[in-house]
Amino acid sequence: MAKAKSAPTCGCPVAAFQKMISGKYKLRIVWDLQHGPRRYGEIRTGLLRGASGTSEIAPRVLSRELKALTESGLIDRKDYGVVPPKVEYRLTRKGKSFVPVIAAIRDWGTRHLAQPNAVDGRGRIAGRRLKALPRPPVRVRLTSRR
């Protein structure tokens, strides 16, 4: 049985952790898998749910994220070997131990990012209305035609 690749043990554990979870969808995938095994389409649908302004997720990107999570040992891929293909993803023991970390991140975000003056998804400060800049005066040049 092939052993899953793990993050390097030397160096800074924070940097190794950051490298392991870097990616746009990895945390959300692990969060969705906490409720049990999911198929590819269910994971894709779960990523689209509740993501306002999110464009369609490219299949290649999602496959790459799932493969990286599998290689890091957070999730397990089970191929049933049937036609049509049936593949399920589930959390490993290591992945299940990571769910409380994501829950803590979620709680922190709920406390600190839902407040006024928190930064929204566009990099603007939420809860503040920016004053419109005054329009420059319109200069009308009157010329006389003779």
C-alpha positions in Angstrom: 0.0 0.0 0.0 1.4 3.4 -1.0 2.1 5.7 1.9 0.7 9.2 1.6 3.2 12.1 1.3 3.4 14.3 4.3 4.7 17.8 4.8 8.4 18.1 5.6 9.2 17.6 9.2 12.2 19.9 9.2 11.9 23.7 9.3 9.0 25.7 10.5 5.8 23.8 11.2 3.7 26.8 10.4 5.3 27.1 6.9 4.8 23.3 6.4 1.2 23.7 7.5 0.6 26.6 5.2 2.1 24.8 2.3 -0.2 21.7 3.0 -3.4 23.8 3.1 -2.6 26.4 0.5 -5.1 26.5 -2.3 -8.4 28.2 -2.9 -10.7 25.2 -2.0 -8.8 22.9 0.3 -10.2 24.1 3.6 -13.7 24.1 2.2 -13.3 20.6 0.8 -12.2 19.2 4.2 -15.0 21.1 5.9 -17.6 19.6 3.6 -16.2 16.1 4.0 -16.6 16.2 7.8 -20.2 15.0 7.3 -19.2 11.8 5.5 -18.0 10.6 2.2 -18.8 12.6 -0.9 -18.5 12.0 -4.6 -16.8 14.5 -7.0 -20.0 16.1 -8.1 -21.3 16.5 -4.5 -18.0 18.2 -3.5 -18.2 20.5 -6.5 -21.8 21.4 -5.7 -20.9 22.0 -2.0 -18.1 24.5 -3.1 -20.6 26.4 -5.2 -23.2 26.6 -2.4 -22.9 29.8 -0.3 -20.2 31.3 -2.4 -21.6 34.5 -3.7 -19.8 35.8 -6.7 -17.8 32.6 -7.2 -17.5 31.6 -10.8 -17.7 28.0 -12.0 -15.0 25.8 -10.6 -12.8 24.3 -13.3 -12.8 20.5 -13.1 -9.0 20.5 -13.5 -8.6 22.8 -10.4 -10.9 20.7 -8.3 -9.1 17.5 -9.3 -5.8 19.1 -8.5 -7.0 20.1 -5.0 -8.4 16.7 -4.3 -5.2 15.0 -5.5 -3.1 17.3 -3.2 -5.3 16.6 -0.2 -5.0 12.9 -0.9 -1.2 13.1 -1.2 -1.0 15.1 2.1 -3.0 12.4 3.9 -6.0 14.5 4.8 -8.5 12.7 2.6 -8.8 9.2 1.1 -9.9 8.4 -2.4 -11.9 5.2 -2.9 -12.4 4.0 -6.5 -15.1 1.4 -6.8 -13.9 0.2 -10.3 -17.3 0.2 -11.9 -18.7 1.7 -15.0 -19.8 4.5 -14.9 -16.9 5.5 -12.7 -17.8 5.8 -9.0 -15.2 7.5 -6.8 -15.7 8.7 -3.2 -13.6 11.0 -1.1 -13.6 10.8 2.7 -11.6 12.2 5.6 -8.7 10.2 7.0 -8.0 10.1 10.7 -5.5 13.0 10.1 -8.2 14.9 8.2 -10.7 14.4 11.0 -8.2 15.8 13.5 -8.0 18.9 11.2 -11.7 19.7 11.3 -11.5 21.4 14.8 -8.7 23.7 13.4 -11.0 24.8 10.5 -13.9 25.2 13.0 -11.6 27.6 15.1 -10.8 29.5 11.9 -14.5 29.7 11.1 -15.3 30.9 14.7 -12.6 33.6 14.5 -13.9 34.8 11.1 -17.5 34.9 12.5 -16.3 37.0 15.5 -13.9 39.3 13.7 -14.8 39.6 10.0 -18.6 40.0 10.5 -18.0 43.3 12.5 -18.1 46.7 10.9 -14.7 47.8 9.5 -13.9 44.2 8.5 -12.6 43.7 5.0 -15.0 42.3 2.5 -14.2 40.0 -0.4 -13.3 42.9 -2.7 -10.7 44.3 -0.3 -12.9 47.1 0.8 -13.9 47.9 4.4 -17.3 46.5 5.0 -19.9 48.5 6.8 -18.5 51.8 5.6 -20.0 54.0 3.0 -17.4 55.8 1.0 -18.3 59.4 0.3 -18.5 60.1 -3.4 -15.9 62.5 -4.6 -17.3 65.9 -5.6 -17.6 66.3 -9.3 -15.3 68.9 -10.8 -17.2 72.0 -11.9 -18.3 71.9 -15.5 -16.7 74.7 -17.4 -18.7 76.0 -20.3 -16.9 78.1 -22.8 -19.1 80.6 -24.4 -18.0 81.7 -27.8 -19.7 84.1 -29.9 -20.2 83.4 -33.5 -20.0 86.3 -35.8 
